[in-house]
């Protein structure tokens, strides 16, 4: 195959040069090429070291007005990556030139050297023309991205000040700031995505449309539960069901709310167990907030005891109130009180009610209250029991406290063991 003049440009020697000369030039080309590649590698390492060292300390933060577009640390990482890829590209081009020169030294491979040049020239030309053609649309895409970042940069400080209470809006609770910003941010990003899609590379192709349809089907099929939790989280937030730090009972789980997002609620129980509940599950069941009314008299705790009819109710009331007065975390106002909740067949059910402002200590409060009830009744000689018994009645005294009743005592009978 006879090479064309364009292809012979890669030939360093005339066609009549002897083989020994060609081999010597090939060695020289490889030696110079190796030296250049080594120097390029050393220069790349030195450049990256300068980027990570001295230059990194002097890199500016790119700002657009008051918006921080690119921090100095991220700018340094970006320049480091660009330098790495640039040096790799230069190394590939140099290796390509050396390979073409080596092929051009020999008559049989001169045509291959030219073909390498042509095969590289055509795709690079297409890429360059495509890049120039895309520049106007790419500029619009960059403006959309910068405008979105600027808008979010203005909204975030506003909602942060609302969350800290530094800025107040009538009817807007500080707890709503974070979830509201999340919703607004999602809305802004969704709107920006709708604007940006027509300007994305290949957005009008059939492949792009097929991928968009496939992704839409996956999202619609797989995110129904997530969307339900998201909506439930918004409902729980805006109805003020509970806040972070509140002691709540959600279904069968009781504990302190340590995290409340638009998707999940995280509880830390009294046994130091961490429970994660989806907001859809929380909204579908009962919600008991023990911390909601702490500022209005405190939380009322209640516990019950059952005592037989033979013990005066006034004595039982006094013992229960005495036990409540011994508990440390029980509030004096409102004062503890006792309710008689049931007159059962054989005993009376008494309910002791006390107020506290420490719902996070519920298990320990109940334990302390029960200890003091046991001590008070034991000191008074009153048994805490629910009697169930049978009697043969033929006129015995009524089952009333001593000193009560108006009927005259009637003699009865007693059962005695048989004498042997």
C-alpha positions in Angstrom: 0.0 0.0 0.0 1.4 3.4 -1.1 0.8 6.1 1.5 -0.6 9.4 0.5 1.3 12.7 1.1 -0.9 13.4 4.1 0.0 10.0 5.6 3.7 10.4 4.8 3.8 13.4 7.1 4.4 10.9 9.9 7.4 9.5 8.2 10.6 10.9 9.8 13.0 9.3 7.3 12.9 9.0 3.5 11.8 5.7 2.0 15.3 4.9 0.9 16.7 5.1 4.5 18.4 1.8 5.6 16.8 -0.4 8.4 19.6 0.4 10.8 18.8 4.1 10.6 15.2 3.4 11.2 15.9 1.4 14.3 18.2 4.1 15.7 15.5 6.7 15.2 12.9 4.4 16.8 15.2 4.1 19.8 15.6 7.9 19.9 11.8 8.4 19.7 11.2 5.9 22.5 13.9 7.6 24.6 12.5 11.1 24.1 9.0 9.9 24.6 9.8 8.1 27.8 11.6 11.2 29.1 8.6 13.5 28.2 6.1 11.1 29.8 8.2 11.0 33.0 8.6 14.8 33.1 4.8 15.1 32.6 4.1 12.7 35.4 6.5 14.6 37.7 5.0 17.9 36.8 1.5 16.6 37.5 2.5 15.4 40.9 4.1 18.8 41.7 1.0 20.6 40.4 -1.3 18.5 42.6 1.0 19.0 45.6 0.8 22.8 45.1 -3.0 22.6 44.8 -3.2 20.7 48.1 -0.6 22.8 49.8 0.2 26.5 49.2 -2.5 27.2 46.6 -5.3 25.7 48.7 -4.7 28.3 51.4 -5.1 31.1 48.9 -8.0 29.8 46.9 -11.0 32.2 47.0 -14.7 31.3 47.7 -16.8 31.8 44.6 -19.8 33.9 45.4 -22.8 35.2 43.4 -24.0 38.3 45.3 -24.5 37.1 48.9 -24.8 33.4 47.8 -21.8 31.1 48.3 -21.7 29.2 45.0 -18.5 27.2 45.5 -16.5 27.1 48.8 -12.8 27.3 48.7 -12.3 23.7 49.8 -14.6 22.4 47.1 -12.9 24.7 44.5 -9.5 23.2 45.5 -10.9 19.6 45.1 -12.4 20.6 41.7 -9.1 22.1 40.4 -7.2 19.0 41.7 -9.6 16.7 39.7 -9.4 18.9 36.6 -5.6 18.9 36.7 -5.6 15.2 37.1 -7.8 14.6 34.1 -6.0 17.2 32.0 -2.6 15.6 32.6 -4.1 12.2 31.8 -5.4 13.6 28.5 -2.0 15.2 27.6 -0.3 11.9 28.4 -2.7 10.0 26.1 -2.1 12.5 23.2 1.6 12.3 23.7 1.5 8.5 23.7 -0.6 8.6 20.5 1.9 10.9 18.8 4.8 8.7 19.8 3.0 5.6 18.5 2.2 7.3 15.2 5.8 8.4 14.8 7.0 4.9 15.5 4.7 3.4 12.9 5.7 6.1 10.4 9.4 5.0 10.5 8.7 1.9 8.5 7.2 1.7 5.1 4.8 -1.2 5.9 3.2 0.7 8.8 3.1 4.2 7.5 -0.5 3.7 6.3 -1.5 2.6 9.8 0.0 5.7 11.3 -2.1 7.9 9.0 -5.2 5.9 9.8 -4.7 6.5 13.5 -4.6 10.3 12.8 -7.8 10.1 10.7 -9.7 7.9 13.2 -8.9 10.4 16.0 -9.6 13.5 14.0 -13.2 12.6 13.0 -14.7 11.9 16.5 -12.8 14.9 17.9 -14.3 17.1 15.2 -17.8 15.8 15.8 -17.4 16.4 19.6 -16.2 20.0 19.0 -19.1 20.9 16.7 -21.6 19.2 19.1 -20.1 21.2 22.0 -20.4 24.5 20.1 -24.0 23.7 19.1 -24.9 22.9 22.7 -23.4 26.1 24.3 -26.6 28.3 24.1 -28.8 25.6 25.7 -26.0 24.8 28.2 -25.9 28.5 29.2 -29.7 28.4 29.9 -29.2 25.3 32.0 -26.4 27.0 34.0 -28.7 30.0 34.6 -31.5 27.7 35.9 -29.1 25.9 38.2 -27.6 29.2 39.6 -31.1 30.7 40.0 -32.3 27.7 41.9 -29.3 27.8 44.2 -29.7 31.5 44.8 -33.4 31.1 45.6 -32.7 28.3 48.1 -29.9 30.3 49.5 -32.3 33.1 50.3 -35.0 30.8 51.7 -32.8 28.7 54.0 -31.6 31.6 56.3 -35.2 32.8 56.5 -36.6 29.5 57.8 -33.6 29.0 60.1 -34.4 32.3 61.8 -38.0 31.3 62.1 -37.0 28.0 63.6 -34.7 29.7 66.2 -37.5 32.2 67.1 -35.4 35.2 66.0 -38.1 36.0 63.4 -41.8 35.6 64.1 -44.8 35.2 61.8 -48.3 35.3 63.1 -49.8 31.9 63.3 -46.5 30.2 62.4 -45.1 27.9 65.0 -41.3 27.6 65.2 -41.5 23.8 65.0 -42.9 24.2 61.5 -39.8 25.9 60.1 -37.8 22.8 59.2 -40.5 20.7 57.6 -41.9 23.8 55.8 -38.5 24.5 54.3 -38.2 20.9 53.2 -41.5 21.1 51.4 -40.7 24.4 49.8 -37.2 23.1 48.8 -38.8 20.1 47.1 -41.2 22.3 45.3 -38.5 24.6 44.0 -36.3 21.7 42.9 -39.3 20.1 41.1 -40.0 23.3 39.3 -36.4 23.8 38.4 -36.2 20.2 37.1 -39.3 20.8 34.9 -37.6 23.9 33.5 -34.2 22.2 33.0 -35.3 18.9 31.3 -35.8 20.4 27.8 -32.2 21.8 27.9 -30.5 18.6 29.0 -28.3 16.9 26.4 -30.4 14.4 24.4 -33.7 15.4 26.0 -35.5 15.1 22.6 -34.3 11.6 21.8 -36.5 8.5 22.0 -34.0 6.9 24.4 -34.4 9.8 26.8 -38.2 9.6 26.6 -38.1 5.8 27.2 -35.9 6.2 30.3 -38.1 9.0 31.6 -41.2 6.8 31.3 -39.4 3.9 32.9 -38.2 6.0 35.9 -41.7 7.5 36.3 -43.3 4.0 36.4 -40.8 2.9 39.0 -41.4 6.0 41.2 -45.1 5.6 41.0 -45.0 1.9 41.9 -42.4 2.0 44.6 -43.0 5.3 46.4 -46.7 5.0 47.3 -45.8 4.1 50.9 -43.1 6.8 51.2 -45.5 9.4 49.9 -48.1 8.3 52.4 -45.5 8.6 55.2 -44.5 12.0 53.9 -48.1 13.3 53.9 -48.7 11.8 57.3 -45.6 13.5 58.7 -46.8 16.8 57.4 -50.2 16.3 59.0 -48.6 15.3 62.4 -46.3 18.4 62.2 -49.0 20.9 61.5 -51.5 19.5 63.9 -48.9 19.8 66.7 -49.4 16.3 67.9 -45.9 16.2 69.5 -42.5 17.7 69.3 -39.0 16.5 69.8 -38.3 15.9 73.5 -42.0 15.1 74.3 -42.9 12.0 76.2 -45.5 10.2 74.2 -47.3 6.9 73.8 -47.7 5.9 70.1 -49.8 2.8 69.9 -48.2 0.3 72.3 -44.8 2.1 72.5 -44.0 4.8 75.2 -40.9 6.9 75.2 -39.3 10.3 74.4 -39.4 11.6 70.9 -35.7 12.0 69.8 -36.4 12.7 66.1 -39.4 13.7 64.1 -39.1 14.1 60.3 -41.7 14.1 57.5 -41.2 10.3 57.1 -40.4 8.7 60.4 -40.7 9.3 64.2 -37.9 7.9 66.4 -38.6 7.0 70.0 -36.3 6.3 72.9 -38.1 4.1 75.4 -37.6 4.1 79.2 -35.6 0.9 78.7 -33.2 2.8 76.3 -34.6 1.0 73.3 -34.7 3.0 70.0 -37.9 2.5 68.0 -38.5 3.8 64.5 -42.1 4.3 63.5 -43.4 5.3 60.1 -45.6 8.4 60.3 -48.4 6.6 58.5 -48.5 4.0 61.3 -48.4 6.8 64.0 -51.3 8.7 62.4 -53.4 5.6 62.1 -53.3 4.9 65.9 -53.9 6.7 69.1 -51.4 9.4 70.2 -51.0 10.2 73.9 -48.7 13.1 74.7 -47.7 13.2 78.3 -45.8 16.5 77.9 -48.4 18.6 76.2 -50.2 19.9 79.3 -47.2 20.1 81.7 -47.5 23.9 81.9 -51.2 23.7 82.9 -51.1 22.0 86.2 -48.9 19.1 85.3 -49.6 15.5 84.3 -52.1 13.5 86.4 -50.9 10.0 87.4 -53.3 7.5 88.9 -53.0 4.2 90.6 -55.7 2.0 92.3 -56.0 -0.2 95.4 -58.9 -2.4 96.4 -59.8 -2.6 100.1 -62.6 -4.5 101.9 -65.7 -2.9 103.2 -64.6 -3.4 106.8 -62.0 -0.6 106.5 -63.4 2.9 106.9 -63.1 4.8 103.6 -61.9 7.9 105.4 -58.9 6.0 106.7 -58.1 4.7 103.3 -58.2 8.2 101.8 -55.9 9.5 104.5 -53.4 6.7 104.0 -53.3 7.2 100.2 -52.9 11.0 100.6 -50.1 10.4 103.1 -48.3 8.1 100.7 -48.6 10.8 98.0 -47.1 13.4 100.2 -44.0 11.2 100.7 -43.2 11.1 97.0 -40.6 13.5 95.9 -41.7 14.5 92.3 -45.4 14.9 93.2 -46.7 18.4 92.9 -48.3 20.1 95.9 -50.6 22.1 93.7 -52.9 20.8 92.4 -53.2 18.7 95.6 -53.5 14.9 95.4 -57.0 13.5 95.6 -58.7 10.1 95.9 -61.7 8.8 94.0 -63.8 5.7 94.9 -64.2 4.3 91.4 -66.2 1.1 92.1 -68.3 -0.5 94.8 -67.7 -4.1 94.0 -69.3 -7.2 95.5 -66.7 -7.7 98.2 -64.4 -4.6 98.1 -64.1 -1.0 97.2 -61.7 0.3 94.4 -59.9 3.5 95.4 -58.0 5.6 92.8 -55.2 7.9 94.0 -54.5 10.9 91.6 -51.3 13.0 91.8 -49.8 15.7 89.6 -46.3 15.8 88.3 -44.2 17.8 85.9 -41.7 15.0 85.2 -43.3 12.7 82.6 -39.9 11.4 81.6 -39.7 9.7 85.0 -43.0 7.9 84.8 -41.8 4.3 85.7 -39.8 5.6 88.6 -42.7 7.8 89.8 -45.1 4.9 89.8 -42.6 2.6 91.6 -42.0 5.2 94.3 -45.7 5.9 94.7 -46.4 2.2 95.2 -43.6 1.8 97.7 -45.0 4.6 99.8 -48.6 3.2 99.6 -47.3 -0.2 100.9 -45.4 1.5 103.7 -48.3 3.7 104.8 -50.9 0.9 104.9 -48.4 -1.5 106.7 -47.7 1.1 109.4 -51.5 1.6 109.9 -52.1 -2.2 110.1 -54.4 -2.1 107.1 -54.2 -5.0 104.6 -54.2 -4.2 100.9 -56.4 -7.0 99.6 -59.6 -7.6 97.6 -61.5 -10.1 99.8 -63.6 -12.8 98.3 -65.3 -14.9 100.9 -68.5 -16.7 101.7 -70.7 -16.4 104.8 -73.5 -18.3 106.5 -75.8 -15.5 107.6 -78.4 -16.1 110.3 -78.5 -12.8 111.9 -74.9 -11.9 112.5 -73.7 -8.3 112.7 -73.7 -6.5 109.3 -70.4 -6.0 107.6 -70.0 -2.4 108.6 -67.1 -0.5 110.4 -67.2 -0.6 114.2 -69.7 1.8 115.7 -72.0 1.9 112.7 -75.4 0.3 112.3 -78.6 0.6 114.4 -79.8 -3.0 114.7 -79.4 -5.0 117.9 -76.8 -7.7 117.9 -78.3 -11.2 117.5 -76.6 -14.3 118.8 -75.4 -16.6 116.1 -73.5 -19.9 115.9 -69.9 -20.8 115.5 -68.3 -23.9 113.8 -65.9 -25.6 116.1 -63.7 -28.7 115.5 -65.1 -31.9 116.8 -63.7 -33.0 120.2 -62.2 -36.5 120.3 
